[in-house]
Amino acid sequence: MLEGDAFTAASVSDATDWGWGCCFNPDGTYHLWGAAGGGDAPTGKMRSSDFTLGGIGEISFLIGGGNDIDNLYVALRRSSDGTEIRRATNTAFADSEALTRVVWDVSDEIGEDLYLEVVDNSSGGWGHINLDDVRTFTEQSITQIANPSFETGDLTGWTVISGDAFSDAHVSDATDWGWGGPFTQDGTHHLWGAAVGGDGPTGTLRSSTFTLTGTGTIEFLIGGGNDIDNLYVALHRAADGAEVMRATNTDFADSEAYSTVRWNAAAHLGQDLYFEIVDTATGGWGHINVDGFDTNVAVLGYEFDNAGFETGTLDGWAVDGDAFTADHLSQETTTPAGEPFDAEGDFHLWGGALDQDEATGTLTSPRFLVGGRAEVRLLLGGTVDPDIYAAVLADDGDEVARVGVPEATDTYQPVVIDLSEHRGEAVRLRLVDGSPSGHLNADAIRTLVNDPMTWAFDEGSGATAGGGGASADPVAYVFNDAAFKPDSDPLWTDGVVNGALLFDGYSTYIERPGDATLTPSSALSIEAWVAPRSYEWGDLGQASVIINQHDPRAKTGYLLGMYRHGAWGLEFGDGVNWYTLRAEGDAILPTYEWSHVAATYDANTGAMRLFLNGEQVAEKTLGENTRILAAASQPLLIGRHNNAAVINGAFHANMWNGAIDELTVTDSVLTGDDIAEAADRESGVPTIAPSRDRYDGDRYRPQYHFLPPEHWMNEPHAPVF
């Protein structure tokens, strides 16, 4: 006990409920109930004994009571100097005393002597804290199940509940299934439901229990049959066995291959959970394959909160030493020499604010992904010294790049860190002051810089289209390399501005590699002139794509497209959730007419907006700072869906049928005035009626076509031939 009377022997309780609700769900019989001794009024502080951090560097505990990070919290401190390393309050607070688990990964502190401090400085409503089951040594993370990818080669860590559908013999290292392949499993081994006994056996398999932490995102691989009632993976709550989520192999296509399932289970953060694999099917494809369970998916973005210190705090940054503290955050506009700082925003990090150049230390950002132009831009000032610099660190802690202060002055100067060799990697930014005779200033940190992408479609002929400063993108078209007629170019027509590209609805599209595209995050704007020729049915309920780069399973990337009957909209994911905004009713896209469409998203306000012909026609507000997470592993496609419905095993639906002109994608937020100005031009009537002369010379015409208005086609690869 350090001070106060919030924590006494009377606070240790064996109560299972708090009188007007249930249940605490402690570990064992006793727990610390902050309200047991005197309600909310007492305040105080207590600390644990010192301990040396070992194992995998994971610390966890159960916490309950009020949600107040400033006055009700558990803190981890370094014994040598009392520096606070981590802090947590009961973020699951919902007028409930129930205990939920907090897990800290503090592996950077392995070998350090540490202690825990429990603080109650609150005396108002819910002004108390509950605590139980503090674990400071862990050899295997409690946030993951045992043997998540079956790499032991057997069912170690899993329990067979019933039947004979799952056994050690079903754990396989096969890479294909004999008549096809590959499985694309995670690692070497995986659970192949048909490895022994085929489709006949049935049964249930259960994982070990884990505690859900982090973002609440769960991911695993699934294969085999599609039967949500008889072949599925279920997530269960350990406290009462209740099933809370379920998935089957919806990608089933007469293939054993694995596809990814990603769940947003954030509603169950802090709870103990387990998986059940269920097979009660005995008919054709009556088996299930699973692998690669990840119960603590790190949903990393390309930016991080408080990069420019505009909160006036160091929230999100890890502090070591005393060169960078909250007291170094300044709103001063001029240096001691009377020169302007030239900072951005309200706050900046002034290493010389306390006039203590002898202080040393580091300030380290959260992890982020390298994307866009693969560079970090920031403002630096202070002392020119080889021990004073900004560095980028790889996941293993190795430094991959650094930059120093260009000129000895407190006035900020722009610098750029080139990370072109590390695109797609997870990194951290570290500010370093290792000199006892200098200081470092930093501000306006940008971890994502993009070039806009623009396709004017003015070529008028040929099989390439220029876009966004990159080399020209190839235009896919069925007759680029014709088999039964002379080769011919993709279809071009007059546009709103010079030329336009005419997409035939089944073979025309543009593809650009995912690592050569704009990386969306805090902002996205797309605008184009479009003239559809027909309204596709929209198989799988999906849009006919104007432009997209997305992965619906992982809930990443974005899409702009048209749905049934001319409705259209913007979709995107943040790695946990998928968001959709549609323009419907009178705001549909008419066929055989030019329409100017624009879609914007601004994470600062959380606003998605759609504009048709310069007028806003739809809006939805999400939570502030909801960022788009790019689908970097997917190609960017114009006119074709990243995850298209496939008809008859060969024909891709969800493709654009009509003309597109003046397509632009940027990471700035276009205003209503910007969009109205772009839409304010004479568009004319598009020349997009079907023309049969492109089939001339093909002995196979006519054949049936899947889409209107060209119900007849000449290609021998038609769905019906």
Salt bridges, closest charged atoms under 4 A:
ASP40 OD1 - HIS128 ND1 2.56
ASP50 OD1 - ARG47 NH2 2.59
GLU84 OE1 - ARG77 NH2 3.32
GLU84 OE1 - ARG87 NH2 3.00
GLU97 OE1 - HIS128 NE2 2.74
GLU109 OE1 - ARG78 NH2 3.28
GLU117 OE1 - ARG77 NE 2.98
ASP133 OD2 - ARG101 NH2 2.42
ASP133 OD2 - ARG135 NH2 2.95
ASP199 OD1 - HIS287 ND1 2.56
GLU219 OE2 - ARG262 NH2 2.75
ASP240 OD2 - ARG237 NH2 2.95
GLU243 OE2 - ARG246 NE 2.88
ASP251 OD1 - ARG553 NH2 3.23
GLU256 OE1 - HIS287 NE2 2.78
GLU276 OE2 - ARG206 NH2 3.00
GLU276 OE1 - HIS236 NE2 3.47
GLU303 OE1 - ARG627 NE 3.73
ASP305 OD1 - ARG627 NH1 3.03
ASP357 OD1 - HIS439 ND1 2.91
GLU375 OE2 - ARG377 NE 2.63
ASP395 OD2 - ARG367 NH2 2.76
GLU399 OE2 - ARG402 NE 2.69
ASP410 OD1 - HIS439 NE2 2.74
GLU425 OE1 - HIS422 ND1 3.05
ASP451 OD1 - ARG373 NH1 3.50
ASP473 OD2 - ARG512 NH2 2.80
ASP504 OD2 - ARG694 NH1 3.80
GLU527 OE1 - HIS596 NE2 3.13
GLU619 OE2 - ARG609 NH2 3.21
ASP696 OD1 - ARG701 NH1 3.68
GLU710 OE1 - ARG694 NH2 2.54
